[in-house]
Amino acid sequence: MRLVSMSHSFPKLLLSLVNLEPKQMEETNQSVVSEFIILGLCESWELQAFLLVIFSTLYLTTILGNISIMIIVTIDLHLHSPMYFLLANLSFFDFCFSSVTTPKMITDFLKENKTISFGDCMCQLFFGHFFGGGEMVLLVSMAYDRYVAICKPLHYSSIMSRHMCIGLVITSWVIGFVHSISQLLIILKLPFCGPRELDSFFCDIPLVIKLACMDTYILEILINANSGVLATICFILLLISYSHILFTVKLQSKDGASKALSTCTAHIMVVVLFFGPCIFIYLWPVNITWVDKFLAVLYAVITPLLNPAIYTLRNKEIKNAVKRLWC
């Protein structure tokens, strides 16, 4: 919840990074917009009441599920391995990512006038792309871990060392930060002096940049390409990794291929649900409002819930760890 409400200290810090105080920024880019109007998912009060219950339940389940995984992996010594270390970090990313936009969306269902301050909007932009970009890279790291475990089992311990695992996680954080801050610093310098309606349930770069009082066509292409290319590269690397895993196991044994196919299918399902919407929103936007909203809900609300379910609840070691915890 705090990620969404940091409207004072963090925006000032970001402004200082580009050597602009809030007052100087207003004079420099003629910004007079102090808040944006969020149109939300729908206008019907009956439907909003229904969605309030649905998304509140989904968010609570997401938070409890991901926190449970982090706790189980931390306290159970049997799960102190590279794969579960990465899984715990994935749960942390999902916990943070879902908390960037969902709480604000839930509270807006109770309001007639849905607004978000300029500072809060910038926070959503930054943290959404920070955790989203970092999670993309982490998913690639998890695929690499499975590739080494299945295709190079004799070298697994030496390759996936403690230093390697920590390095992969740090790389995810660094790439997520660089990806996010590079876009945000550009957005902060744009002039916002008129239109302020966002036809969505949260602030996102493609929507916010269109409200700037200048021609942003080239800028939109560059910024959307930034997100789209990152998502596409990670997606391709994931598909290559899992394809190589399936091909390798198929050559070894039919039983192993069946088991690997089941595991990889579940993982690929998460990958497609997370990366698919991102690629279409940023790289090949369809510019159809209801489609964009559906895709945004899919990767911002649904995927953080599916990750713990697909990656862990189907896992026997996690189930055994839960039994040991309660017994």
C-alpha positions in Angstrom: 0.0 0.0 0.0 2.8 2.4 0.8 4.2 2.0 -2.7 1.2 3.8 -4.1 1.0 6.6 -1.6 4.6 7.9 -1.7 3.5 11.2 -3.3 5.9 13.6 -1.6 9.4 12.4 -0.8 10.0 10.1 -3.8 8.9 12.5 -6.6 11.1 15.2 -5.0 14.1 12.8 -5.1 13.4 12.0 -8.8 13.2 15.7 -9.6 16.5 16.3 -7.9 18.1 13.6 -10.1 17.4 15.8 -13.1 18.4 18.9 -11.2 14.9 20.3 -11.1 13.1 21.5 -8.0 9.3 21.2 -8.3 8.9 25.0 -8.7 11.7 25.1 -11.3 10.2 22.2 -13.2 6.9 24.1 -13.4 8.6 27.1 -14.8 10.7 25.0 -17.2 8.1 22.9 -18.8 5.0 25.0 -18.0 3.4 22.1 -16.1 0.2 23.1 -14.4 -1.4 19.6 -14.0 -1.3 18.6 -10.3 -3.4 15.5 -10.6 -4.9 13.2 -13.2 -8.4 11.9 -13.5 -8.7 8.1 -13.7 -11.7 6.8 -15.7 -11.3 3.3 -14.3 -12.5 0.0 -15.7 -16.1 0.9 -16.0 -18.8 3.5 -15.1 -21.6 1.2 -13.7 -21.8 1.3 -9.9 -23.2 -2.2 -9.8 -20.4 -3.6 -11.8 -17.8 -1.6 -9.8 -19.3 -3.1 -6.6 -18.9 -6.6 -8.1 -15.3 -5.9 -9.2 -14.5 -4.5 -5.8 -15.2 -7.9 -4.2 -13.5 -9.8 -7.0 -10.3 -7.8 -7.1 -10.1 -7.5 -3.3 -10.2 -11.3 -3.0 -7.6 -11.7 -5.8 -5.3 -9.2 -4.2 -5.6 -10.7 -0.7 -4.9 -14.1 -2.2 -1.9 -12.8 -4.1 -0.4 -11.2 -1.0 -1.0 -14.2 1.2 0.3 -16.7 -1.4 3.5 -14.9 -2.2 4.3 -14.1 1.5 3.7 -17.7 2.4 6.2 -18.9 -0.3 8.8 -16.4 0.9 8.4 -17.6 4.5 8.4 -21.4 3.6 11.5 -21.1 1.5 13.3 -19.1 4.2 12.6 -21.3 7.2 12.6 -24.8 5.5 16.2 -26.0 5.1 15.2 -28.6 2.5 14.3 -25.7 0.2 17.7 -23.9 0.4 18.6 -24.5 -3.2 19.1 -22.2 -6.2 15.7 -22.9 -7.7 13.7 -22.1 -4.5 16.0 -19.1 -3.8 14.9 -17.7 -7.2 11.3 -18.7 -6.6 11.3 -16.7 -3.3 12.6 -13.7 -5.1 10.0 -14.1 -7.8 7.3 -14.1 -5.0 8.8 -10.9 -3.6 8.7 -9.2 -7.1 5.0 -10.4 -7.5 4.2 -9.1 -4.0 5.6 -5.7 -4.8 4.3 -5.5 -8.4 0.7 -6.3 -7.4 0.9 -3.6 -4.7 1.8 -0.9 -7.1 -1.6 -0.6 -8.8 -4.1 -3.0 -7.3 -4.7 -1.2 -4.0 -5.4 2.1 -5.7 -7.8 0.4 -8.2 -9.7 -1.2 -5.3 -10.1 2.0 -3.3 -11.2 3.8 -6.5 -14.2 1.5 -6.8 -15.5 3.2 -3.7 -15.0 6.7 -5.1 -17.2 8.7 -7.5 -14.3 11.0 -8.5 -11.2 9.0 -9.2 -8.0 11.1 -9.2 -4.3 10.5 -8.7 -1.8 13.2 -7.8 1.1 13.9 -10.2 3.5 12.5 -7.6 1.6 9.3 -7.1 1.3 8.9 -10.8 5.0 9.1 -11.2 5.5 6.6 -8.4 3.2 4.2 -10.2 5.1 4.6 -13.4 8.5 4.1 -11.7 7.7 1.2 -9.5 5.5 -0.6 -12.0 8.3 -0.7 -14.6 10.9 -1.3 -11.9 9.3 -4.4 -10.5 7.9 -5.5 -13.9 11.2 -5.2 -15.7 13.0 -6.9 -12.9 10.6 -9.8 -12.9 11.1 -10.3 -16.6 14.8 -10.7 -16.1 14.3 -12.9 -13.1 12.1 -15.3 -15.1 14.9 -15.6 -17.6 17.3 -16.5 -14.7 14.8 -19.1 -13.5 14.7 -20.7 -17.0 18.5 -20.7 -17.1 18.5 -22.5 -13.7 16.2 -25.2 -15.1 18.3 -25.4 -18.2 21.5 -26.1 -16.2 19.8 -28.5 -13.9 18.4 -30.6 -16.8 20.9 -30.2 -19.5 24.1 -30.0 -17.4 23.3 -31.8 -14.2 26.9 -32.8 -13.4 27.9 -29.1 -13.4 24.8 -27.7 -11.7 26.4 -27.2 -8.3 29.4 -25.4 -9.7 27.5 -23.2 -12.2 24.5 -22.3 -9.9 26.7 -21.4 -7.0 25.5 -19.0 -4.2 27.4 -16.1 -5.9 25.8 -16.9 -9.2 22.3 -16.9 -7.7 22.9 -13.6 -5.9 24.4 -12.2 -9.0 21.3 -13.1 -11.1 18.9 -11.5 -8.6 21.0 -8.4 -8.4 21.1 -8.2 -12.2 17.3 -8.4 -12.2 17.1 -5.4 -9.8 19.7 -3.4 -11.7 18.1 -3.9 -15.1 14.6 -3.2 -13.7 15.9 0.1 -12.1 17.8 1.3 -15.2 14.8 0.4 -17.4 12.4 2.3 -15.2 14.4 5.4 -14.3 15.5 6.0 -17.9 11.9 6.3 -18.9 10.7 8.3 -15.9 13.4 11.0 -16.2 12.1 11.6 -19.8 8.4 11.8 -18.6 9.3 14.2 -15.8 10.6 16.7 -18.3 7.4 16.7 -20.4 5.0 19.6 -20.2 1.5 18.7 -18.9 -0.7 21.7 -19.2 -4.2 20.6 -20.3 -5.7 17.2 -20.8 -5.6 15.0 -17.7 -7.9 12.1 -18.2 -6.4 8.6 -18.1 -8.8 6.0 -19.6 -7.4 3.2 -17.4 -7.2 2.1 -13.7 -3.6 3.2 -13.2 -0.9 5.4 -14.6 1.2 3.9 -17.4 3.6 5.5 -19.8 1.7 5.1 -23.1 -1.3 6.8 -21.5 0.5 9.6 -19.6 2.8 10.6 -22.5 -0.2 11.3 -24.7 -1.3 14.0 -22.3 1.8 16.0 -22.8 1.4 19.5 -24.4 3.7 18.7 -27.3 4.2 16.4 -30.2 5.3 13.1 -28.6 5.0 10.8 -31.6 8.8 10.0 -31.8 9.1 9.9 -28.1 6.2 7.4 -27.8 7.9 5.1 -30.3 11.2 5.3 -28.4 9.7 4.7 -24.9 7.4 2.0 -26.0 10.2 0.3 -27.8 12.2 0.4 -24.6 9.6 -1.7 -22.8 8.6 -3.7 -25.8 12.2 -4.7 -26.8 13.0 -5.7 -23.2 9.9 -7.9 -23.0 10.5 -9.4 -26.4 14.1 -10.3 -25.8 13.3 -11.9 -22.4 10.4 -13.8 -24.0 12.5 -15.2 -26.8 15.3 -16.2 -24.4 12.7 -18.0 -22.3 11.2 -19.9 -25.2 14.7 -20.9 -26.4 15.6 -22.2 -22.9 12.4 -24.2 -22.4 12.6 -25.6 -26.0 16.2 -26.7 -25.4 15.1 -28.3 -22.1 12.3 -30.3 -23.8 14.5 -31.4 -26.7 17.3 -32.6 -24.3 14.9 -34.5 -22.0 13.1 -36.1 -25.0 16.4 -37.7 -26.1 17.0 -39.2 -22.7 13.7 -40.9 -21.7 10.0 -40.8 -22.5 9.0 -40.6 -18.8 11.4 -37.7 -18.2 10.1 -36.0 -21.3 6.5 -36.3 -20.0 7.5 -34.9 -16.6 9.5 -32.1 -18.1 6.7 -31.3 -20.6 4.3 -30.9 -17.7 6.6 -28.7 -15.7 7.7 -26.5 -18.7 4.1 -26.2 -19.9 3.1 -24.7 -16.6 6.1 -22.3 -16.6 5.4 -21.3 -20.2 1.8 -20.6 -19.3 3.0 -18.0 -16.8 5.5 -16.6 -19.3 2.9 -16.1 -22.0 0.3 -14.5 -19.6 2.9 -12.1 -18.3 4.9 -11.2 -21.5 2.1 -11.4 -24.0 0.1 -8.4 -22.7 3.4 -6.4 -22.2 4.5 -7.0 -25.8 1.1 -6.0 -27.2 0.7 -2.9 -25.0 4.2 -1.5 -25.7 5.5 -3.0 -28.9 2.4 -3.6 -31.0 -0.4 -1.5 -29.3 -3.8 -2.3 -30.6 -5.3 1.1 -29.4 -8.6 -0.5 -28.4 -9.5 0.7 -24.9 -11.2 -2.3 -23.6 -8.5 -4.6 -25.0 -5.8 -2.5 -23.3 -7.6 -2.6 -20.0 -8.1 -6.4 -20.2 -4.4 -6.9 -21.0 -3.4 -4.5 -18.2 -5.6 -6.4 -15.7 -4.1 -9.7 -16.9 -0.5 -8.9 -16.3 -0.9 -6.5 -13.3 -3.5 -8.4 -11.3 -3.8 -12.0 -12.5 -0.2 -13.0 -13.2 1.1 -12.2 -9.7 -1.6 -14.5 -8.4 -0.9 -17.3 -10.9 2.9 -17.4 -10.3 2.7 -18.9 -6.8 -0.1 -21.2 -7.9 1.7 -22.6 -11.0 5.3 -22.5 -9.9 4.8 -23.9 -6.4 1.5 -25.5 -5.6 2.2 -28.1 -8.3 5.6 -28.7 -6.6 5.8 -31.7 -4.3 8.7 -30.3 -2.3 6.7 -27.2 -1.5 3.7 -29.3 -0.5 5.9 -31.4 1.8 7.4 -28.2 3.2 3.9 -27.0 4.1 3.1 -30.3 5.8 6.4 -30.1 7.8 5.6 -26.6 8.8 2.1 -27.4 10.1 3.2 -30.7 11.7 
